[in-house]
């Protein structure tokens, strides 16, 4: 079983829609869950991260972790064309190195 | 705002040639990473580096790969004898607390 799985999309929504992006993970020991955004031909940029279970909100973005089902989500409210990008979930692996294990990424297009 | 920089942005090389990819991490960061992303695939961890030595490496990071911090600012990834399957985007990252900051990447094409 893969450590992190993510629906690759693509996902196309109209401007103003609520977007839901999701990942599942396999190892219940994981504690840090990240969401990165990657624009075309750019490096990943951290949007937000969550420690353990629960929700975290930052403006139009909400990250949610459900450790009982090993499910992580990113919600985008009032989506804008500038939100069009690939969204990558990532798990911070345990140990001293803090390496990241990424999902495949979901390509999102917000249509004006 | 400080950022991770990488050079070159693109590199084309012949199979069997050596390439060196360069990165300048954010100046006060202590942990450094290389990741790669083959076209259409996920970003994969290659190696982490701390205190002038490798702290962890993946199965991908075989004897053909090496990393070095030759001075106080640069962090390099060397591929000794490139293969076709090394064609990918290579991202450098540096870390402060929980956040890894990624550079814009070097697109390597091996012909």
Interface residues (C-beta under 8 A of the other chain):
Chain A: X32 X36 X41 X42 X43 X44 X45 X46 X49 X88 X90 X92 X95 X96 X97 X98 X99 X100 X101 X102 X103 X104 X105
Chain B: X4 X31 X33 X35 X41 X42 X43 X44 X45 X48 X50 X55 X56 X91 X93 X95 X98 X99 X100 X101 X102 X103 X104 X105
